[in-house]
């Protein structure tokens, strides 16, 4: 009977050249972008915008203040990027 490690090595060897197998570069790039976003000074929404712009190849820090404000207004319309949700407001006083 084969051990789990032997089975996993065999699977990895069989699929190593498969074009659907990730080489890890995309994961590494996403990890670096998230680390940069954590270091980024700004609101939580600005950090999210920084990551999203990085995903499409735009350096958020090189945008003018006017462009950043335009993006902020656009992203504020997204329900997915809202900072406070009803679940996040649970037990808090609403103004």
C-alpha positions as CSV (number, residue, x, y, z in Angstrom):
1,X,0.0,0.0,0.0
2,X,1.3,3.5,-1.0
3,X,1.7,6.2,1.6
4,X,-0.1,9.6,1.2
5,X,3.1,11.3,0.5
6,X,3.9,8.9,-2.3
7,X,0.5,9.3,-3.8
8,X,0.7,13.1,-3.6
9,X,4.2,13.1,-5.2
10,X,2.8,10.9,-8.0
11,X,-0.1,13.2,-8.6
12,X,2.1,16.3,-8.6
13,X,4.5,14.7,-11.1
14,X,1.7,13.6,-13.4
15,X,0.1,17.1,-13.4
16,X,3.3,19.2,-13.2
17,X,3.2,20.0,-17.0
18,X,-0.6,20.4,-17.2
19,X,-1.5,23.8,-18.5
20,X,-4.3,24.1,-16.0
21,X,-1.9,23.8,-13.1
22,X,-0.9,27.1,-11.5
23,X,2.8,27.8,-11.3
24,X,2.2,29.9,-8.2
25,X,3.2,33.2,-9.8
26,X,-0.4,34.5,-9.6
27,X,-0.7,33.6,-5.9
28,X,2.6,35.2,-5.2
29,X,1.6,38.4,-7.0
30,X,-1.7,38.5,-5.1
31,X,0.1,38.0,-1.8
32,X,2.5,40.9,-2.6
33,X,-0.5,43.2,-3.5
34,X,-2.2,42.4,-0.2
35,X,1.0,43.1,1.7
36,X,1.3,46.4,-0.1
37,X,-2.3,47.3,0.7
38,X,-1.8,46.6,4.4
39,X,1.2,49.1,4.4
40,X,-0.9,51.6,2.4
41,X,-1.9,54.6,4.5
42,X,-5.6,55.4,4.0
43,X,-9.1,54.4,4.7
44,X,-10.3,50.7,4.4
45,X,-12.0,51.6,1.1
46,X,-8.8,53.2,-0.2
47,X,-6.9,50.1,0.6
48,X,-9.4,48.0,-1.3
49,X,-9.2,50.4,-4.2
50,X,-5.4,50.1,-4.1
51,X,-5.7,46.3,-4.4
52,X,-8.3,46.4,-7.2
53,X,-6.3,48.9,-9.2
54,X,-3.2,46.7,-8.8
55,X,-5.2,43.7,-10.1
56,X,-5.7,45.6,-13.4
57,X,-2.2,47.0,-13.6
58,X,-2.7,50.5,-12.3
59,X,-0.5,51.9,-9.6
60,X,-3.0,53.7,-7.3
61,X,-0.4,55.9,-5.8
62,X,0.4,57.4,-9.2
63,X,-3.2,58.6,-9.7
64,X,-3.9,62.3,-9.1
65,X,-6.1,63.3,-6.2
66,X,-8.9,64.1,-8.6
67,X,-8.7,60.6,-10.1
68,X,-8.6,59.1,-6.7
69,X,-11.7,61.0,-5.6
70,X,-13.5,60.0,-8.8
71,X,-12.8,56.4,-8.1
72,X,-13.9,56.8,-4.5
73,X,-17.2,58.2,-5.6
74,X,-17.6,55.3,-8.1
75,X,-16.6,52.6,-5.6
76,X,-18.9,54.1,-2.9
77,X,-21.8,53.0,-5.2
78,X,-20.8,49.3,-4.8
79,X,-22.6,47.3,-2.1
80,X,-19.7,44.8,-2.1
81,X,-17.2,47.5,-1.0
82,X,-19.3,49.2,1.7
83,X,-17.3,49.5,4.9
84,X,-20.2,49.2,7.3
85,X,-22.9,46.6,6.7
86,X,-25.9,45.7,8.7
87,X,-24.0,42.8,10.2
88,X,-21.2,45.1,11.1
89,X,-23.5,47.5,12.8
90,X,-25.0,44.9,15.1
91,X,-25.2,46.2,18.6
92,X,-24.0,49.7,17.7
93,X,-25.9,53.0,17.9
94,X,-27.2,54.2,14.5
95,X,-27.1,57.9,13.8
